[in-house]
Amino acid sequence: EDILTQNGIKNRAEVIYHKMETNTGGSGGFYAGLELVRTLDVDYVWIMDDDTIPYKTSLEELVKKACKVTDASFFASCVEGPNHEPMNVPDLDRKKTENGYPFWYRNLRDGLVNIESATFVSLLINKKAITKCGLPCRDYFVWGDDTEYTRRLTRYYGAAYLVGDSWVCHKRKNAKNVDLKNENDKQRIKNYYYQYRNRLINYYLYDGFAVFMFYFLRFEGQAFSMFVKGHEKGLKFVTVQKAVFASVRKIKKFGRYIDNQLKGESKC
């Protein structure tokens, strides 16, 4: 806030500054931001993580594609780390076509790849998709909210694309793929509760019971494996145990929330 004030940004007419009084996690922040955007007369919304560093043409290239493909739910930038390493790789749209093959590269000539989900590092979202599909699940707190929301957009609104000419840098402290097994920080370990819980909920809601059970058992196996060896093994074991059983209790709640959002209701 001080930086915005000192540089005269906060008081500029085109800037809407909204300070949240409590820490609701990343998902709560994106919920609040998109809730505010729903009241504005705009066509698209560009959202980013707080540690995303855009390049000069990052937004320009997203907009170019949005002008050509007007019925898409969102467009995602390619993400690299500080040393140009791959990060936040989106999931391809692997739905099969009539002859049984997926065709995620159908628009590759135009620099577009069909994707099913992506992270919130840099997305240009169609306002119409937000209006139809509602807002992210704020109670996810952190991790998995972007996967759930982008899968909701592609399932209930329309196709989404990775834009080959739009790049951003994700300036995260640790550029490696997040992995509880290699985590040593106690607070970070506790936060993995949300990753395991939210992933299981997403599997159930979008992939079905069989996939949910596969990962439920897989995560249980990981918990016991980490309990046998490794740093902070007791804390890691307890964190995963809390998460997997919390997912069972929370599935219906989040399922109702998504249904309400699709119906245009705001109840959680």
Residue, then its C-alpha position, 0 to 999 in steps of 0.5 A: e500500500d505504501i509503495l502504491t501511495q508513494n508512487g502516486i498509483k493508488n490515487r489514479a482514476e483508472v486504479i481500483y485499490h481494494k485492501m483485504e482486512t484478513n488473510t484469506g489465502g491466494s484463493g480468497g484473494f482471487y475470489a475477491g478480485l474476480e467478484l469486484v471485476r464482475t461489476l465492471d464493464v470489461d471483456y476480459v480479466w488478466i489475473m496473475d500471482d503476486d510473484t509473477i513478472p510479466y514481460k513487455t508483450s505478455l498481455e499483448e500476445l494474450v489479447k491478440k489471440a483473444c481477438k481471434v478466438t472470441d469464444a474461448s474461456f481463457f488464455a494462459s501464458c507460458v511460464e518460466g522460472p528466473n533461470h528459464e526453467p519450466m514452471n506451472v505447466p498446464d494440463l493438456d485437453r486430452k478429450k478424444t475426438e471422433n476417431g479416438y485420438p486427442f487433438w490438443y494440437r489442432n491450433l498449433r499452427d496459430g501458436l495455440v495449444n488446447i489445455e484443460s486447466a492451468t494455474f493463476v500465474s498469468l491468465l486472460i479470462n473471458k468475462k462471459a465465462i466468469t459470468k456463467c461459471g461464477l467465482p473460484c472456491r475461496d475456502y480452498f485457501v491455497w493450492g488447487d483453487d486454480t485447477e478447480y476453477t479452470r477445469r470448471l471454465t473449460r467444462y461449462y463454458g468453452a475451450a482454453y488455450l496456452v499461447g505460445d507467444s505470451w511468456v511470464c516469469h514466475k519469480r518463486k523462491n523455489a523453482k522446483n515442483v512443490d513436493l512435501k517429501n523434500e520440504n523442511d520448513k514446518q509452516r510450509i509442511k502444514n500448508y501442504y494440508y491444503q494441497y492434498r485435501n484440495r487435489l483429492i476434492n478436485y479428483y472426485l468432482y472432475d474425474g470421479f470416485a475411482v480416480f479419487m480412491f486411486y489417489f486417496l490410497r496413493f497419498e496414504g502410501q506416501a504418508f507412510s513412506m515419509f513417516v519411515k524416513g525423512h525430515e519432520k516425518g511425524l509432521k508430514f504424516v499427520t498433515v497428509q492424514k488430516a488432509v485425506f480425511a478432510s477431503v471426504r468431509k468437504i467434498k459435498k460442501f465444495g460440490r454444492y458451492i460449485d453448483n451454486q456458482l453455476k446457478g448464479e448463486s453465491k452461497c458457499 
